[in-house]
Structures are given as structure tokens and as C-alpha cells.
Amino acid sequence: MKTKYLAFAAAAFMLASCSNDEDFVPQDSLKDTPITVTVGVEGMLTRAGYDTEILPITFYLTVNQEGTNYDYTNVLMTKNAGTATYSAPEGTTLLWKDGNHEAAVVNAYTTNATTFTVQTDQSTTDGVLASDLLGAVKTDEEASDINISGNNIAVDFRHLLCKFDVTFSWGSELEVETITDKSIKSVKYVGFGSEVSLDREACTVTNGTATDDIKAYATTADEGVTYLSEAIFAPYVGETPKIVITIETTTSEDGAAVTAERVFSINVNAPTGGFVSGNRYTMNVTIGGTAAETGEIGIAEGWEIGDANGEADGTTGNMATN
């Protein structure tokens, strides 16, 4: 008899358990959880001055979760001091609709517009950074710019425009005792593209046909022996793009110092297929007394540091001196 009662009790317990299982609804641990954001930038060490590791101070984030209360478009995100994390404006909290990350559409850009124009004065760090259009988009690919883990969105920005770095050195004609001082006063990139249209869903740019004169960022290295310049531009270039270098020399003549300026204008032949969005181009220039000798254009996909002679990343195109 006791055994019969135990069997009935077990059966009743199982029925109750089944009923409870049917009523149980799993809780989504991410629902209404604040979204956190961290950022990295491809090739950061090549940004503005060669020795600076700088994340963007602000950018615009879009998160579409197909929910009226969970869609956020071009939210201005601001860097938290001393970290790689970013926050939405005060009073704005970004929330996860649920844990279905795959359904979320996410992109991020350093502009909230669909067009972008580089700065014509890139001679300062601020000018270079303001010209560096960064973008990222979430895709289904393993190498997606944006990855989500838990409640965090990790943004790995790409450079969407082109960058041209030039390394200058002095030729033997200027390495003489009578020349007591010499320096590069300015470097100007003439006839390079200045504008693009931005596809925010695809994270691609389409170059316009506008060109401009860009005053390049220039600095010295190796105790003043080597000079460096850089400028950011749109993929398009005009028919006769040039790099114009102005140097200043001081010569001692009969005990008197004579200062003179010389201008070198170097024609740029675009690589086969043109300048490509996201690529970094490098070149060596040796400045002589009357002409400048140039090497081939080196190409690096992305903005990682490459070989200025192009040997590591492949070469194409060439430079001719006017």
C-alpha cells in the first residue's frame, strides 16, 4: 500500500512539474541593459605626426534593433578621458532590446552627414584629425568592423580616405660648408581630391571631382636630418596633381649670411587604377640644389606603417620633377 501511495505522489509531482515548465518563460538577461561602447582605430600610430596614438574624441553611433524604443540614429558618442570607452550625451541611455545581437544593425562614423570634405590646412594635428574620415559597420563576416559581446559594442574604425606620406632628405649639393642652415618651410599637395559621398549602410565612399590645395602636416625626425610630410585626401586626383616643396637655405658669403627660398614642384602620376579608398601611399624625395630626385610610390592597404620605398607592399606609379 505504501508503495502505491508513493507512485501516485511521484506521478502528481511530475504532472505539476510539466505544468510549471509550460508556464515558465526564460528571462532575457540583456533586455533593457545599457549598451557599452569601446573603440579602436586601424593603424593608429600613423595618425597625425607619426608619434601620436589618438582615438577620435567623438563619433556618431547608429544601433537599429527593429524596436521603436530601441533604435538609435547618429547618437553623438564622446570619449571618456583616459580610456577607450565612450558615452552618450547626458540624459541619454542606449539600451539593448534583447540578446539577439545578430539582428542589430550597427554602424559608426566620425561625421553625421553623407558628404565629407577634407581640411585645406592640415599643417596642424587638429587639421589632420579633422580630415581623417573614420567608419565602421557591422557585417556577418568574421572580420567585421563592429563586434558585439555581451552588452558591449566594440568598434574597430577604418580610414575611408587616402593618405600620402613623403620622407625628405638632403642631397649632396646642399650638404656643403657654405650652407650654414637649411629647412623645409612648407609642403603643399596640389590637385588632390577634397570631397566624397558616404554610404552609411555599406561604409564606402564615392569620390567627387573637386580638388584643392592642401597644406600638409610636416615635421622633422632623426635630429632634424629627415623631414616628413603627410596629407589626407579623397581617392580622386586631378589631371596634374603635384607636391610643392618650399625650402629655405642660409649661405655664408664673405662673412655675411644670405637667406634664399627655393620651390620644387613634383608631378604625381597616380598608380594604376588610381588612388584607392583606405590606402596609405609613401615616397622618398631627395632635395638637391636645383632638382629633387624621387622614388616610386609605395602602397599599403590600410594605414599600417609600410616601406617608404614600396618594397614591402608593392610599388606602382612614379614621380617626375618639374
Phi, psi and chi 1 to 4 in degrees:
 res  aa     phi    psi   chi1   chi2   chi3   chi4
   1 MET       -  -43.2 -176.7   66.2   68.0      -
   2 LYS   -60.9  -39.1 -175.9  175.8 -177.9 -179.8
   3 THR   -63.2  -39.9  -57.8      -      -      -
   4 LYS   -61.8  -43.8 -174.0 -178.2  -65.0 -173.6
   5 TYR   -62.5  -40.6  -74.6  139.4      -      -
   6 LEU   -63.8  -38.4  -71.9  174.7      -      -
   7 ALA   -64.3  -44.0      -      -      -      -
   8 PHE   -61.3  -41.5  -79.6  128.7      -      -
   9 ALA   -64.1  -41.7      -      -      -      -
  10 ALA   -64.1  -41.9      -      -      -      -
  11 ALA   -63.4  -42.1      -      -      -      -
  12 ALA   -63.1  -39.6      -      -      -      -
  13 PHE   -64.6  -41.0  176.8   77.4      -      -
  14 MET   -65.7  -39.9  -69.2  178.7   64.9      -
  15 LEU   -63.0  -41.6  -72.5  172.2      -      -
  16 ALA   -64.2  -40.1      -      -      -      -
  17 SER   -63.9  -42.4  -64.0      -      -      -
  18 CYS   -61.8  -42.1  -69.2      -      -      -
  19 SER   -62.6  -42.4  176.3      -      -      -
  20 ASN   -66.4  -37.8  -72.4  -20.8      -      -
  21 ASP   -61.8  -38.8  -72.8  -17.6      -      -
  22 GLU   -67.0  -33.0  -69.1  173.6   -1.8      -
  23 ASP   -82.1  -16.7  -65.4  -22.7      -      -
  24 PHE   -77.1  128.7  176.7   72.1      -      -
  25 VAL  -117.0  117.3  178.1      -      -      -
  26 PRO   -58.4  140.9  -21.9   32.6      -      -
  27 GLN   -91.6  133.3  -63.8  -61.3  -52.0      -
  28 ASP   -82.6  114.0 -169.4  -32.7      -      -
  29 SER   -69.5  -17.0   60.7      -      -      -
  30 LEU   -94.2  -12.8  -81.9 -177.0      -      -
  31 LYS   -57.1  125.5 -179.0  174.1  174.8   58.5
  32 ASP    62.8   21.3  -67.7  -32.5      -      -
  33 THR   -85.9  135.4  -61.1      -      -      -
  34 PRO   -60.0  138.7  -25.5   35.5      -      -
  35 ILE   -82.1  128.7  -63.4  171.9      -      -
  36 THR  -103.4  154.1   62.7      -      -      -
  37 VAL  -135.5  129.6 -179.8      -      -      -
  38 THR  -123.9  154.8   55.1      -      -      -
  39 VAL  -136.2  143.7  167.4      -      -      -
  40 GLY  -134.9  164.0      -      -      -      -
  41 VAL  -132.4  129.7  177.3      -      -      -
  42 GLU   -58.9  129.6  171.5 -164.6   58.5      -
  43 GLY    60.8   43.0      -      -      -      -
  44 MET   -58.1  -34.9  -83.8 -163.6  -58.7      -
  45 LEU   -68.2  -10.0  -68.4  178.5      -      -
  46 THR   -94.9    8.3   65.0      -      -      -
  47 ARG   -89.7  124.0  -58.8 -169.7   79.2 -154.1
  48 ALA    50.1   79.6      -      -      -      -
  49 GLY   102.6    2.7      -      -      -      -
  50 TYR    71.2  -16.9  -58.9   88.0      -      -
  51 ASP  -125.0   19.1   58.9   -4.4      -      -
  52 THR  -117.1  130.5  -50.5      -      -      -
  53 GLU  -110.5   98.3 -173.6  169.9  -31.8      -
  54 ILE  -125.0  128.4  -60.7  177.3      -      -
  55 LEU   -91.4  153.9  -68.0  170.5      -      -
  56 PRO   -61.5  140.3   21.6  -32.4      -      -
  57 ILE   -69.6  -38.5  -59.5  -59.2      -      -
  58 THR  -138.1  158.7   60.0      -      -      -
  59 PHE  -158.9  172.7   72.0   91.1      -      -
  60 TYR  -113.7  125.5  -64.6   88.9      -      -
  61 LEU  -112.0  134.1  177.9   69.3      -      -
  62 THR  -119.6  127.7  -66.2      -      -      -
  63 VAL  -130.6  114.0 -177.4      -      -      -
  64 ASN  -112.4  114.6 -175.9  -20.5      -      -
  65 GLN  -112.7   16.5  -57.3  177.8   82.7      -
  66 GLU    55.7   39.9  -61.4 -177.9   -6.5      -
  67 GLY  -140.7  128.6      -      -      -      -
  68 THR   -50.9  -40.0  -56.1      -      -      -
  69 ASN   -93.5    5.6  -62.3  -38.1      -      -
  70 TYR  -128.6   18.8  -61.6   92.7      -      -
  71 ASP  -105.8  130.0  -71.8  -14.1      -      -
  72 TYR  -130.8  123.2  -49.1   99.9      -      -
  73 THR  -117.2  124.8  -57.7      -      -      -
  74 ASN    49.1   50.8  -74.0  -15.3      -      -
  75 VAL   -78.4  126.7  177.2      -      -      -
  76 LEU   -71.6  115.5 -179.2   63.8      -      -
  77 MET  -103.6  135.5  -54.7  -62.8  -67.1      -
  78 THR  -119.5  136.2  -57.9      -      -      -
  79 LYS   -66.3  134.8 -173.9  177.2 -176.7  -64.4
  80 ASN   -82.8  128.7  -61.7  -43.4      -      -
  81 ALA   -53.5  132.7      -      -      -      -
  82 GLY    76.8    8.0      -      -      -      -
  83 THR  -136.3  175.6   74.2      -      -      -
  84 ALA  -104.7   19.7      -      -      -      -
  85 THR  -100.8  157.2   64.9      -      -      -
  86 TYR  -132.9  152.9  -73.3   71.1      -      -
  87 SER  -128.9  149.2  -62.9      -      -      -
  88 ALA   -75.5  166.0      -      -      -      -
  89 PRO   -56.1  152.6  -24.1   33.9      -      -
  90 GLU   -56.4  132.5 -174.8  175.6   -5.0      -
  91 GLY    92.1   -6.3      -      -      -      -
  92 THR  -112.8  123.3  -60.5      -      -      -
  93 THR  -121.6  122.7  -57.7      -      -      -
  94 LEU   -87.5  129.2  -50.0 -175.6      -      -
  95 LEU  -121.5  147.7  -59.1  174.5      -      -
  96 TRP   -78.4  135.8  -73.7  111.9      -      -
  97 LYS   -71.5  -41.6  175.8 -174.0  175.9 -176.1
  98 ASP  -166.1 -170.4   50.9   40.3      -      -
  99 GLY   -90.5   11.7      -      -      -      -
 100 ASN   -84.0   74.6 -174.2   15.8      -      -
 101 HIS   -60.9  -33.1  -65.6  155.9      -      -
 102 GLU   -59.8  -30.6  -69.8   75.1   13.4      -
 103 ALA   -82.0  -13.1      -      -      -      -
 104 ALA   -76.9  133.8      -      -      -      -
 105 VAL  -100.1  120.9  176.1      -      -      -
 106 VAL  -133.6  134.0 -173.9      -      -      -
 107 ASN  -145.8  163.8   60.4   54.2      -      -
 108 ALA  -149.6  139.0      -      -      -      -
 109 TYR  -146.8  157.4  -61.7   95.0      -      -
 110 THR   -87.8   10.4   48.3      -      -      -
 111 THR  -137.0  153.8  178.6      -      -      -
 112 ASN  -103.1   11.4   61.3   -8.9      -      -
 113 ALA  -107.0  177.7      -      -      -      -
 114 THR  -107.2    3.2   55.4      -      -      -
 115 THR  -130.3  156.7   58.8      -      -      -
 116 PHE  -149.4  139.1 -175.5   82.7      -      -
 117 THR  -127.7  132.4  -56.8      -      -      -
 118 VAL   -73.5  161.8  -59.7      -      -      -
 119 GLN   -76.5  138.8  -57.8  -70.8  -58.1      -
 120 THR   -78.9  -20.9   55.7      -      -      -
 121 ASP  -110.9   99.9 -174.7   -4.5      -      -
 122 GLN  -110.1   28.0  -63.5 -178.8   28.3      -
 123 SER   -79.7   -7.2   61.3      -      -      -
 124 THR  -118.6  161.1   65.3      -      -      -
 125 THR   -57.6  -42.0  -61.8      -      -      -
 126 ASP   -61.1  -38.6  -71.8  -16.5      -      -
 127 GLY   -65.5  -38.7      -      -      -      -
 128 VAL   -67.1  -47.6  174.7      -      -      -
 129 LEU   -63.2  -37.1  -66.4  177.9      -      -
 130 ALA   -69.0  -18.2      -      -      -      -
 131 SER   -95.2   -8.1  -59.1      -      -      -
 132 ASP   -88.6   94.3 -170.7    5.6      -      -
 133 LEU   -77.2  115.0  175.2   58.8      -      -
 134 LEU  -107.0  145.0  -59.3  175.4      -      -
 135 GLY  -149.0  156.2      -      -      -      -
 136 ALA  -155.8  144.5      -      -      -      -
 137 VAL  -143.3  144.0   64.7      -      -      -
 138 LYS   -83.0  128.9  175.3  178.7  168.0  -70.0
 139 THR  -129.5  176.3   66.0      -      -      -
 140 ASP   -83.8   -5.5  -64.6  -29.1      -      -
 141 GLU   -76.4  154.1  -60.3  174.6    2.7      -
 142 GLU   -63.7  -33.9 -174.8  175.7  -16.2      -
 143 ALA   -92.2   37.4      -      -      -      -
 144 SER   -62.9  145.1  175.0      -      -      -
 145 ASP   -65.6  -29.4  -56.2  -35.6      -      -
 146 ILE  -123.0  127.1  -65.5  176.4      -      -
 147 ASN  -126.1  142.2  -67.8  -76.8      -      -
 148 ILE  -117.2  130.3  -56.9  172.8      -      -
 149 SER  -138.4  121.7  178.0      -      -      -
 150 GLY    62.4 -125.7      -      -      -      -
 151 ASN  -100.1    7.5   66.1  -33.5      -      -
 152 ASN  -104.3  137.2 -174.1   69.0      -      -
 153 ILE  -102.5  118.8  -64.8  176.0      -      -
 154 ALA  -102.9  115.5      -      -      -      -
 155 VAL  -101.9  124.9  179.5      -      -      -
 156 ASP  -114.6   94.1 -173.5   17.2      -      -
 157 PHE   -66.3  145.0  -83.4  118.6      -      -
 158 ARG  -109.3  149.7  -74.1 -176.3  -76.3  121.4
 159 HIS   -81.0  124.8  -54.8  -83.3      -      -
 160 LEU   -96.3  -12.1  -61.2 -177.3      -      -
 161 LEU  -106.2 -175.2  -58.6 -173.5      -      -
 162 CYS   -99.8  156.7  -56.7      -      -      -
 163 LYS  -135.8  137.5 -174.8  164.9  177.6  -83.0
 164 PHE  -123.2  114.9 -154.9  153.7      -      -
 165 ASP  -107.0  131.8  -63.6   -9.0      -      -
 166 VAL  -122.8  132.5 -178.9      -      -      -
 167 THR  -107.0  124.0  -58.6      -      -      -
 168 PHE  -108.0  145.6  -58.0   96.7      -      -
 169 SER  -142.7  164.9   58.1      -      -      -
 170 TRP   -93.1  138.6  -58.0  111.4      -      -
 171 GLY   -81.0  170.1      -      -      -      -
 172 SER   -62.9  -28.1   57.7      -      -      -
 173 GLU   -63.5  -25.3  -64.9  169.6  -62.7      -
 174 LEU  -101.8    0.5  -63.3  178.8      -      -
 175 GLU  -102.4   60.4  -65.0  -72.6    2.5      -
 176 VAL  -125.1  158.7  -66.6      -      -      -
 177 GLU   -65.1  -30.0  -67.4 -177.0   -1.3      -
 178 THR   -69.9  -22.0   54.0      -      -      -
 179 ILE   -91.8  107.3  -62.9  178.6      -      -
 180 THR   -87.7  -19.1   58.2      -      -      -
 181 ASP  -156.5  147.4 -169.0   24.7      -      -
 182 LYS  -154.9  146.5   53.8 -172.7  175.1  -66.8
 183 SER  -158.4  159.9   62.3      -      -      -
 184 ILE   -94.6  117.4  -66.0  178.7      -      -
 185 LYS   -79.4  -40.1  -69.0 -167.3   64.9  178.3
 186 SER  -160.2  155.5   66.7      -      -      -
 187 VAL  -131.1  127.8 -178.8      -      -      -
 188 LYS  -124.6  132.6 -174.5  165.5   57.4  175.8
 189 TYR   -99.7  116.5  -68.3   40.0      -      -
 190 VAL  -110.7  131.6  177.8      -      -      -
 191 GLY    80.9   20.7      -      -      -      -
 192 PHE   -95.1  153.3  -74.0   81.0      -      -
 193 GLY   -59.5  145.5      -      -      -      -
 194 SER  -124.9   -7.5   58.2      -      -      -
 195 GLU  -144.0  152.2   64.8  175.5    7.7      -
 196 VAL  -143.4  159.8  -67.4      -      -      -
 197 SER  -102.6  140.3  -63.3      -      -      -
 198 LEU  -111.4  125.4  171.5   62.7      -      -
 199 ASP   -91.6  104.7 -175.7  -28.4      -      -
 200 ARG   -72.6  -25.7  -58.4 -176.5   73.4   89.1
 201 GLU   -77.3  -38.3  -68.3 -174.4    5.9      -
 202 ALA   -94.1  -15.1      -      -      -      -
 203 CYS    60.4   50.1 -164.4      -      -      -
 204 THR  -131.0  159.4   57.5      -      -      -
 205 VAL  -122.5  148.7  -64.3      -      -      -
 206 THR  -117.8  121.7  -56.2      -      -      -
 207 ASN   -74.1  144.0   53.9  -82.4      -      -
 208 GLY   -85.8 -167.9      -      -      -      -
 209 THR  -111.6    7.7   57.0      -      -      -
 210 ALA   -81.2  141.7      -      -      -      -
 211 THR  -127.9  163.1   61.9      -      -      -
 212 ASP  -154.0  167.8 -143.1  -34.9      -      -
 213 ASP   -88.5  126.8  -66.1   -4.8      -      -
 214 ILE  -115.6  118.6  -59.0  170.4      -      -
 215 LYS   -76.7  116.7 -173.3  176.3 -178.9 -178.1
 216 ALA   -82.6  157.6      -      -      -      -
 217 TYR   -75.9  130.8 -175.1   95.2      -      -
 218 ALA  -134.5  144.4      -      -      -      -
 219 THR  -151.8  173.5 -174.6      -      -      -
 220 THR  -116.0  157.3   59.3      -      -      -
 221 ALA  -147.0  172.3      -      -      -      -
 222 ASP    53.7   50.2  -60.7  -26.3      -      -
 223 GLU    57.7   37.5  -61.3  179.9   -4.6      -
 224 GLY    84.7    0.0      -      -      -      -
 225 VAL   -78.2  -39.3  175.9      -      -      -
 226 THR  -107.9  136.9  -57.3      -      -      -
 227 TYR  -112.9  143.0  -68.9   78.6      -      -
 228 LEU  -125.6  145.3  -51.9  169.8      -      -
 229 SER  -137.4  154.0   73.9      -      -      -
 230 GLU  -149.2  149.2   65.8  175.0  -73.0      -
 231 ALA  -152.8  147.7      -      -      -      -
 232 ILE  -105.5  137.5  -62.9  169.4      -      -
 233 PHE  -148.1  164.9   60.3   97.5      -      -
 234 ALA   -75.9  156.5      -      -      -      -
 235 PRO   -53.6  -29.7  -28.1   35.7      -      -
 236 TYR   -74.3  144.1  176.6   81.2      -      -
 237 VAL  -132.5  153.5  -65.9      -      -      -
 238 GLY   -75.0 -171.7      -      -      -      -
 239 GLU   -69.4  -34.5  -66.4 -178.2    1.8      -
 240 THR  -133.1   64.8   55.9      -      -      -
 241 PRO   -65.5  147.8   25.7  -34.5      -      -
 242 LYS  -139.3  157.8  -56.1  174.2 -175.6  -68.7
 243 ILE  -114.1  120.1  -67.4 -179.8      -      -
 244 VAL  -108.2  120.4  179.2      -      -      -
 245 ILE  -112.6  128.5  -47.5  154.4      -      -
 246 THR  -111.1  120.9  -59.1      -      -      -
 247 ILE  -114.2  158.9   72.2  167.6      -      -
 248 GLU  -128.4  129.0 -175.5  176.0   82.7      -
 249 THR  -122.4  147.6   59.0      -      -      -
 250 THR  -119.2  122.3  -58.9      -      -      -
 251 THR  -115.4  140.1  -54.1      -      -      -
 252 SER   -93.3  114.7  177.5      -      -      -
 253 GLU  -126.1  114.6  -62.8 -179.8    3.8      -
 254 ASP    53.6   40.4  -60.9  -35.1      -      -
 255 GLY    82.5   -4.1      -      -      -      -
 256 ALA  -108.1  144.6      -      -      -      -
 257 ALA   -90.3  126.1      -      -      -      -
 258 VAL  -118.2  122.5  177.4      -      -      -
 259 THR  -104.4  135.5  -59.8      -      -      -
 260 ALA  -140.8  152.3      -      -      -      -
 261 GLU  -107.7  145.3  -76.4 -170.0    0.8      -
 262 ARG  -132.2  141.9  -56.1 -179.1 -168.6 -176.0
 263 VAL  -119.2  128.8  178.0      -      -      -
 264 PHE  -115.8  126.8  -61.6   88.2      -      -
 265 SER  -113.1  117.0 -179.6      -      -      -
 266 ILE  -111.4  119.1  -58.7  173.6      -      -
 267 ASN   -69.9  141.9  -70.4  -20.6      -      -
 268 VAL  -113.6  120.2  177.2      -      -      -
 269 ASN   -94.2  116.7  -66.1  -32.1      -      -
 270 ALA   -61.6  146.2      -      -      -      -
 271 PRO   -60.6  160.2  -20.4   32.0      -      -
 272 THR   -57.1  126.7  -57.0      -      -      -
 273 GLY    90.2   -3.0      -      -      -      -
 274 GLY    82.4 -179.9      -      -      -      -
 275 PHE   -80.9  132.1  -70.9   96.0      -      -
 276 VAL  -105.3  137.4  177.2      -      -      -
 277 SER   -52.4  131.4  166.7      -      -      -
 278 GLY    87.6   -4.5      -      -      -      -
 279 ASN   -92.1  152.1  -82.5    3.6      -      -
 280 ARG  -112.5  131.9  173.6  175.4  177.5  -99.6
 281 TYR  -115.6  141.5  -60.0   85.3      -      -
 282 THR  -133.8  154.1   56.1      -      -      -
 283 MET  -160.3  148.8 -177.5 -171.8   65.0      -
 284 ASN  -102.3  139.6  -71.3  -25.2      -      -
 285 VAL  -131.1  130.3  173.5      -      -      -
 286 THR  -108.1  120.8  -58.1      -      -      -
 287 ILE   -93.0  120.5  -58.1  172.5      -      -
 288 GLY  -102.4 -167.0      -      -      -      -
 289 GLY   -73.1  -35.9      -      -      -      -
 290 THR  -126.5  -10.3   57.8      -      -      -
 291 ALA  -151.4  165.7      -      -      -      -
 292 ALA  -119.3  128.7      -      -      -      -
 293 GLU   -94.5  137.3  -63.0 -179.8    0.2      -
 294 THR  -125.7  153.7   63.0      -      -      -
 295 GLY   -99.6 -177.6      -      -      -      -
 296 GLU   -72.7  162.6  -67.7 -177.2  -52.6      -
 297 ILE   -83.0  122.7  -59.7  175.9      -      -
 298 GLY   -89.1  146.2      -      -      -      -
 299 ILE  -124.4  129.5  -55.9  172.8      -      -
 300 ALA  -125.6  125.7      -      -      -      -
 301 GLU   -70.0  125.2  -66.2 -177.1    2.8      -
 302 GLY    81.9 -176.4      -      -      -      -
 303 TRP  -108.3   25.0  -76.8   20.7      -      -
 304 GLU   -67.2  155.1  -60.2  -60.7  -25.6      -
 305 ILE   -68.2  127.4  -64.9  174.4      -      -
 306 GLY  -122.4 -172.3      -      -      -      -
 307 ASP   -83.0  123.8 -173.8  -28.1      -      -
 308 ALA   -63.1  -23.4      -      -      -      -
 309 ASN   -86.0   -8.4  -69.1  -46.1      -      -
 310 GLY    84.5    0.0      -      -      -      -
 311 GLU   -66.2  -32.5  -64.1  172.3   -1.1      -
 312 ALA   -80.3  -32.5      -      -      -      -
 313 ASP  -113.8    1.7  -58.7  -70.7      -      -
 314 GLY    95.3  148.3      -      -      -      -
 315 THR  -124.6  157.6   60.9      -      -      -
 316 THR  -165.9  151.2 -178.4      -      -      -
 317 GLY    77.6  174.2      -      -      -      -
 318 ASN  -157.4  172.7   57.5   74.0      -      -
 319 MET  -118.0  146.0  -50.6  -70.2  -77.0      -
 320 ALA  -129.9  138.3      -      -      -      -
 321 THR   -91.2  135.5  -55.5      -      -      -
 322 ASN   -93.7      -  -82.6   -3.3      -      -
